[in-house]
Every structure is written in structure tokens, then in C-alpha cells.
């Protein structure tokens, strides 16, 4: 059993392992570091990381006492579970008691989404007679046409657009790549932006990033969020619209149209099918509304023609 290693060295070695083996993002690695150091400080683990089953329960009670949301508690437990699995495999702890820790049940939320008509109004809002409008039109079309995350959009490279086959290469969470179609409308909008706007900026920047701000820099998340808010307002949409709303709408409309859940999972880049299943409930609600609207007996109850 190794006990002489400096504790922070062990943590950094673990994070390096996660970076190399799983390709986690800098944000994910930082979250792991915070969770582990918080646990280490809480239980004053100066000599080694050996703990008892009671300590695991005390930690869960501690998090619950802070009124943390179930999702937050589950994430922190996941951090410690992965860390102690690593310690156990490296023979750095006698027993991995976190292997038996049970996270609180997380209630699945129904993602907010827009109707097809609302999406259409937002996408049609940019003035494509201007450079900014051409760029913004392409961004909106891609967010909805490919179901992209905002981080995936702002980091999208020109070299990742395969216009000849209608696919784009998206780098998602954990640097995982996926090749997805982005639809004829988005394809046309991106081609218009590439040839009419982006090509002229090649001499102004060496960046291969597809979408550039007015200062010829990579967009920030806030920058894209403001653009979407702007066009939602112009379209007269009163709902709270965010970049993720377009992604939710993409998934919901795909499932409403009959797409297989596994296909939608691949398109969204979800590592687990359970993440994609949050859209199935929305689909059921949609089917219920359609049934109520078009079934003759339901229409008769509302005074319609039976």
C-alpha cells in the first residue's frame, strides 16, 4: 500500500489520467479538482485517502444539509466515485466505499422548446442583405439544423464543414467528435456566409473558426446568447429563448417527426440514451394535444363538428 505520496500530487496525477484517457474539458477537470479538494479539506485527509463507510454517509448528509440540489449532489458523488475507483485500482486505498454510495433521485425536467412556427419566425428575422444578418442567419440555421450546443458552434472550424456531402464535424463534450448532417436550409445559409462574408475575412485573421464577431474574434457564449435574444424579440416570441432552446427544439421536432431515439442520441452527441429520453415525455404531450385536436369525439366535446 502506498501512503507516502503527496495528496495533491495524487489528485493531479488522477486529473492527468482523466485528461488523457477520457479527453475531458478544462471545465470538467476543474470541477473534479474542486470536488476532491473540498472533500479532502472537509475530512482533513492529510496522511492518506482511506475513509470509512460512515464518512461517505456523513458527506452525503453534509451536502444535503447545504440544501444542494439533487443534481449537484449527484455530480459531486460522481466526482468522488470516479476518484476513489482510480485510487482503488492503483492500490492507494484499502477499500472503495464510494462504490456503494447512492445518489439522490433526480427529477427529469421537460426542456423548453419552440414550435416549428416560432423557430421559423426567429430564423427568418436576420436581414440577409447585410453581412451581420448573413452570419447570424447561418448561426441560427446551424443551431437548429444540427442541434448543436453553443460551445460547439463557437468552436466550429471552417475545415469542419463538408459542404459537398452536407455534413459537419462537431467536437462535443470531452473532445468527442461526431459527423452530423445539418440540412439543406442550414447548408445554403452557411454557404452564403462562407462565400459572401467569411472569405473576405481571411486576410484579417489566421483563425480557422467559422463564425467571427464584428471584431474578427471567436464569439463568446454571451455574445451568441445576445444574438438569439435579439432575434427572438424581433420575432415577437415571449418565451425565454436561449441557445439551448434551439437544441431542445431540434430534438423534440425530430422525435415528433418519428425519428428513432437512438438516432437523435447520436445527432445530439449524448453519451447515454437516458439523457435523450427527456424528450420522449414532450413527445407524449404533443401526441396527446394532437389526439385532442383531431379525434372526432374530443372535438365534439369542445363544441366542434363531430
C-alpha positions in Angstrom: 0.0 0.0 0.0 1.4 3.4 -1.0 0.8 6.1 1.6 3.8 8.4 1.2 2.7 10.2 -1.9 1.8 13.8 -1.5 -2.0 14.1 -1.6 -2.1 16.9 -4.1 0.3 15.0 -6.4 -2.2 12.1 -6.4 -5.0 14.4 -7.3 -3.0 15.9 -10.2 -2.0 12.5 -11.4 -5.6 11.5 -11.4 -6.7 14.6 -13.3 -3.9 14.0 -15.9 -5.2 10.4 -16.2 -8.8 11.7 -16.8 -7.5 14.2 -19.4 -5.5 11.6 -21.3 -7.9 8.7 -21.1 -11.3 10.4 -21.4 -10.3 13.7 -23.0 -12.4 15.8 -20.5 -12.7 19.5 -21.0 -10.9 22.0 -18.8 -14.2 22.9 -17.1 -14.8 19.2 -16.2 -11.3 18.8 -14.8 -11.6 21.9 -12.8 -14.9 20.7 -11.3 -13.3 17.4 -10.4 -10.4 19.2 -8.7 -12.8 21.4 -6.7 -15.0 18.5 -5.5 -12.0 16.3 -4.4 -10.2 19.2 -2.6 -13.5 20.1 -0.9 -13.8 16.5 0.3 -10.2 16.4 1.4 -10.4 19.6 3.4 -13.8 18.6 5.0 -12.4 15.3 6.4 -8.8 16.6 6.9 -7.3 13.8 4.8 -3.7 14.7 5.4 -2.0 11.3 5.6 -3.9 9.2 3.1 -7.3 8.9 1.4 -8.5 5.9 3.4 -12.0 6.6 4.8 -14.8 4.6 6.3 -18.4 3.9 5.0 -19.6 6.3 7.7 -17.6 9.1 6.2 -19.3 8.6 2.9 -22.7 8.9 4.6 -21.6 11.9 6.5 -20.5 13.6 3.3 -23.9 12.9 1.7 -25.6 14.3 4.8 -23.3 17.3 4.7 -24.3 18.1 1.1 -27.9 17.6 1.8 -27.7 20.0 4.8 -26.4 22.7 2.5 -29.7 22.4 0.6 -27.8 21.4 -2.6 -30.0 20.3 -5.5 -30.1 16.5 -6.1 -28.3 17.0 -9.4 -25.5 18.9 -7.7 -25.2 16.2 -5.0 -25.2 13.5 -7.7 -22.4 15.3 -9.6 -20.2 15.6 -6.6 -20.7 12.0 -5.6 -19.9 11.0 -9.2 -16.6 13.0 -8.9 -15.6 11.2 -5.7 -16.8 7.8 -7.0 -14.5 8.1 -10.1 -11.6 9.4 -7.9 -11.9 6.5 -5.4 -12.2 4.0 -8.2 -8.9 5.3 -9.5 -7.3 5.1 -6.0 -8.6 1.6 -5.6 -7.2 0.4 -9.0 -3.9 2.0 -8.1 -3.9 0.2 -4.7 -3.8 3.6 -2.9 -6.8 2.9 -0.6 -7.7 -0.2 1.4 -11.4 -0.1 0.4 -13.5 1.9 -2.0 -16.6 2.8 0.0 -17.8 5.3 -2.6 -18.6 2.4 -4.9 -21.7 1.8 -2.8 -22.8 5.4 -2.4 -26.3 6.1 -3.7 -27.0 9.4 -5.3 -30.4 11.1 -4.7 -33.0 10.6 -7.3 -33.0 13.4 -9.9 -36.3 14.6 -11.4 -36.1 14.8 -15.1 -37.2 18.2 -16.4 -39.1 18.9 -19.5 -36.9 21.0 -21.7 -38.5 24.2 -23.0 -38.9 24.2 -26.8 -40.4 26.3 -29.5 -43.0 25.3 -32.1 -41.9 24.9 -35.7 -43.6 28.2 -36.5 -41.8 30.0 -33.7 -38.5 28.6 -34.9 -39.3 29.8 -38.5 -40.0 33.3 -37.3 -36.7 33.6 -35.4 -34.6 32.1 -38.3 -36.3 34.5 -40.7 -35.6 37.6 -38.6 -32.0 38.4 -39.7 -31.6 40.8 -42.6 -29.6 38.7 -45.1 -28.9 41.8 -47.1 -26.2 42.7 -44.6 -23.0 40.9 -43.6 -24.1 40.6 -40.0 -27.5 39.2 -41.0 -25.9 36.7 -43.3 -23.7 35.5 -40.5 -26.5 35.4 -37.9 -28.8 33.5 -40.2 -26.1 30.8 -40.7 -25.6 30.6 -36.9 -29.3 30.2 -36.2 -29.8 27.7 -39.0 -26.9 25.6 -37.7 -28.0 25.7 -34.0 -31.5 24.3 -35.1 -30.5 22.4 -38.2 -27.8 20.3 -36.4 -29.0 20.6 -32.8 -25.6 22.0 -31.7 -24.5 23.2 -28.3 -23.5 26.8 -28.1 -19.9 25.7 -27.2 -19.8 23.5 -30.3 -21.0 26.4 -32.5 -18.5 29.0 -31.3 -15.6 26.5 -31.7 -16.7 25.2 -35.1 -13.9 25.3 -37.7 -14.3 26.2 -41.4 -12.4 23.0 -42.1 -15.2 21.0 -40.3 -17.8 22.0 -42.9 -18.1 19.3 -45.6 -20.4 21.1 -47.9 -20.1 18.6 -50.7 -21.8 15.9 -48.6 -23.9 18.2 -46.3 -22.2 17.1 -43.1 -20.3 19.0 -40.3 -17.8 17.6 -37.9 -18.7 18.7 -34.4 -16.4 18.5 -31.4 -18.5 17.9 -28.4 -18.1 17.3 -24.7 -14.8 15.5 -23.8 -13.5 16.4 -27.2 -15.6 13.7 -28.7 -16.2 14.2 -32.5 -19.3 13.4 -34.4 -20.2 13.8 -38.0 -23.8 15.0 -38.5 -26.0 16.3 -41.3 -27.1 19.9 -41.0 -29.9 20.1 -43.5 -30.5 21.9 -46.8 -31.5 25.3 -45.3 -28.5 25.4 -43.0 -26.3 24.3 -45.8 -27.5 27.1 -48.0 -27.1 29.7 -45.2 -23.6 28.5 -44.3 -22.5 28.5 -48.0 -23.9 32.1 -48.3 -21.9 33.2 -45.2 -18.7 31.4 -46.3 -18.6 32.8 -49.8 -20.1 36.2 -49.2 -18.7 37.2 -45.8 -16.2 34.8 -44.2 -14.0 34.5 -47.3 -13.3 38.3 -47.2 -12.1 38.0 -43.6 -9.3 35.5 -44.4 -6.8 38.3 -44.7 -7.8 39.8 -41.4 -7.3 36.8 -39.2 -5.4 33.5 -39.2 -8.2 31.8 -37.2 -10.0 28.8 -38.8 -13.0 29.5 -36.6 -16.1 29.6 -38.8 -18.1 32.4 -37.0 -16.3 35.6 -36.2 -17.6 38.6 -34.2 -17.5 42.2 -35.7 -14.0 42.4 -34.2 -13.0 39.3 -36.1 -12.7 37.2 -33.0 -14.2 34.0 -31.8 -17.6 34.5 -30.2 -18.2 34.2 -26.5 -21.2 32.3 -25.2 -22.7 35.5 -24.0 -22.3 37.0 -27.5 -24.3 34.2 -29.1 -26.9 34.4 -26.3 -27.4 38.1 -27.0 -27.9 37.4 -30.8 -30.5 34.8 -30.1 -32.3 37.0 -27.6 -32.3 39.8 -30.2 -34.0 37.8 -32.9 -36.5 36.1 -30.5 -37.6 39.6 -29.6 -37.8 40.7 -33.2 -39.9 37.6 -33.9 -42.3 38.5 -31.1 -41.5 35.4 -29.1 -42.4 35.9 -25.4 -40.9 32.6 -24.2 -37.4 32.6 -22.6 -35.3 31.7 -25.6 -31.7 30.6 -25.1 -29.2 28.9 -27.4 -30.1 25.6 -25.8 -33.8 26.2 -26.6 -32.9 25.7 -30.3 -31.2 22.4 -29.5 -34.2 21.3 -27.4 -36.5 22.2 -30.2 -34.4 20.3 -32.8 -34.6 17.1 -30.7 -38.3 17.5 -29.9 -39.2 18.1 -33.5 -37.1 15.2 -34.7 -38.9 12.8 -32.3 -42.3 14.3 -33.1 -41.5 13.6 -36.8 -40.9 9.9 -36.0 -37.1 9.8 -35.6 -35.6 6.9 -33.7 -34.4 7.9 -30.2 -31.0 6.3 -30.8 -30.6 8.3 -33.9 -31.4 11.5 -32.0 -28.9 10.5 -29.3 -26.2 10.2 -32.0 -27.1 13.6 -33.5 -27.1 15.3 -30.1 -23.8 13.7 -29.0 -25.4 12.3 -25.8 -23.2 9.6 -24.2 -26.2 8.0 -22.6 -29.7 7.2 -24.1 -31.2 8.2 -20.7 -30.2 11.9 -21.4 -32.1 11.8 -24.7 -35.2 10.2 -23.1 -36.2 13.5 -21.5 -37.6 14.4 -24.9 -40.0 11.3 -25.0 -42.3 12.9 -22.4 -42.5 16.0 -24.5 -43.4 13.8 -27.4 -46.2 12.1 -25.5 -47.6 15.6 -24.6 -47.5 16.5 -28.2 -49.3 13.3 -29.2 -52.0 14.0 -26.6 -52.6 17.5 -27.9 -52.9 16.2 -31.5 -55.3 13.5 -30.3 -57.5 16.1 -28.5 -57.4 18.4 -31.6 -58.2 15.9 -34.3 -60.1 13.0 -32.7 -63.8 13.4 -33.6 -65.2 12.6 -30.2 -62.7 15.0 -28.5 -63.6 17.8 -30.9 -67.3 17.2 -30.2 -66.7 17.7 -26.5 -65.3 21.1 -27.3 -68.2 22.0 -29.5 -66.6 21.2 -32.8 -68.1 19.3 -35.7 -68.3 15.6 -34.9 
